[in-house]
């Protein structure tokens, strides 16, 4: 299951420097309730909705959203949010999104952080 984790710039820098972030971290996922409410919506639209929800949880426009594949939670979330126990390793991050949902590869962390 893909989770979208809102993180601050300092958290992203820590992920880049140390190779992982300690948990727990909250992430937005496409949950069964969302799907049941509009079964005609395709997977790409659901993922965009989860990305947007995670971006809205950012404290400001300097934050990021990590796209991370996680194991399915034992209990299905009822609001689209799950707790990811961590640690979240850099190698498990599929992509980094900025606050406007532009996608970046993990190899672009230096540029994103202005290093």
N, C-alpha and C positions, 0 to 999 in steps of 0.2 A: 504494500500500500504506500502510495506517495503521500508524504506529509510536507506541509509548507510551514516552516518555522520562522517566525519573525525574530530577528536578532538586531542588536544595536551595532554600531560601528566598532566599539571596543570588543564586543563578543566576536565579531568577524575577524578582527585583528588577532584575538587570542586563538581562534581556530586556525588561522594561517600560521601563527608563530609556534603553537604547541601541537598542532596536528589533530586536536580534538577539543570539544567543548563538554564540560561536565553537565550532567542533567540534574534534575529533570528540566525539560523544555516543553512548552506547549506548542502544539502544531495543529493546523487546520487540515482536515482530510475530507474527501467526498464520502459522506456517511449515508447509510441506507434511508434515513428519513428524507434527505434531499432527493434521492433518486425516486422514492415513492411519490413524492409531491409533484414530480414532472417527469414521468417515464420516457417522454418523447425527446428529452434533451440528450445530446450525445456526450461521450466521455470527455472530449476536448472542452466543451462548454462547462462541464462540471469542474474540471481541473482549473479552468480560468476563474471560476467562482471561488474555489478554495484559495487560489493565489491571492485574489482580491481581498478576501476576508483576512488572510494573514497580513497583507500590506496595511489594511485598516487598523490592525492591532499595533503597528509600529508607533513608538512614542513621537517620532518626528520624521521628516523627509530624508534624514541622513541614514536611516536604518536599511536593512536588507531582509530578504526572505530566502531561506535555504530550502531547496527542493531536495528532500531526503527520502529514500526508500526505507520503510520501517516494517517490522512484522505487524501483522494485523493485531490490534488490541484484543484482549480477551473479551471485553464487553464492547459492543458497538456503541459509538458515541451518539448522543441524542442531539447535540448541537453543532456537530462538525468539528469539535476540538477534542484532541486526545493529549495525553501526557506521554512524552517520549522520555524514558528513564535516563538515557544517556549512558555512557558518554557518546556523543555524536562525533564520529571520526571524519576527517576531511575526505578520506577515500570513499565515504558513503554519501557524500554530497554530489548529487547529479548536476546541479546548477545553482547559481546565485542570481537572484532577481533584485533589482534596485526598487526603490519605493514606487516607481512608475511601472513596474513589472517588466522592465527590459531584462532579458536573459543574458547571463555571462557564464563562461566556463570557469571552473575552479582554478585553472591555470592563469586566469586574469585577475587573481586576487591582488597582486602587487599594484596593478593599474587602478583597480577599484579603491584601494586603500591609499593611493597616492604615494606609494613607496618608490 
